[in-house]
Amino acid sequence: MQAIFLGNEERVKAFRETISEARFSRFLKAADGDLFHAIDLYYWNAQLCQCFYMPLQTWEVSLRNRLNSFLIWKYKHGWPHNEVCLRTLKGNEKRRLEEAKDRQRSARNSRKPATDTIVADLSAGFWVALLKQGYEFPFAWQFNASRIFPRAEKADRATYYDICDRLLDLRNRVAHHEPISHLDLPTLHRELMATIADLCPAARAYAEASCSFEKVWRLKPLKPANDLGPPPDPA
């Protein structure tokens, strides 16, 4: 990637200004000040984000649909309008739901928008929050977590909340074009694929077929030769 910038200082300057100095500085620091190595790291980070996009999309859609099915089972199809359900939701989740309903009322000119449109409007953070400890009793997760993760050996709410909270952070970083290359991505990738498999093995197969993470992870740009330290002593 750095080849398109070599010998063209104006292009380098314009690129840095366009993506912002604050944004580029994080990669420049990781590159120990080497400008062209920083550009390669920036490009590598973007490739990693691209690798995670499809599996994260699969995880988010699968999780929200499992949770939506659970809420339909518990409160019937109109759960977003069900008073018992609304009393069960905590402050942030209730606020997010009401905001989604308001947006759909306005967009569709409907006093009572359909559940499917509200479900699609709700953020990933809403769905992950339903796995918090505060919902352990009202949703009886001790007995019902297997409805969300039907292929898990042991569907433990606390474990899945911790994992999904980490995946949510990764998802938000990818969605907002933030750096991710400093994270423990091999572990996150394993957790992501395992969680999708516990949601639905067919979805796991789809996610794996669309993800080239392991290949791209091995392509991490190397530091310039003069930064790799002195050559070994001759034998």
Secondary structure as UniProt FT lines:
FT   HELIX           2..4
FT   TURN            5..7
FT   HELIX           9..19
FT   HELIX           21..30
FT   TURN            31..33
FT   HELIX           35..75
FT   TURN            77..78
FT   HELIX           79..81
FT   HELIX           83..88
FT   HELIX           91..108
FT   HELIX           115..121
FT   HELIX           124..129
FT   TURN            130..131
FT   HELIX           133..135
FT   TURN            136..140
FT   HELIX           141..148
FT   TURN            150..151
FT   HELIX           157..175
FT   TURN            176..177
FT   TURN            181..182
FT   HELIX           185..199
FT   HELIX           201..209
FT   HELIX           213..217
FT   TURN            218..219
FT   HELIX           225..227
//
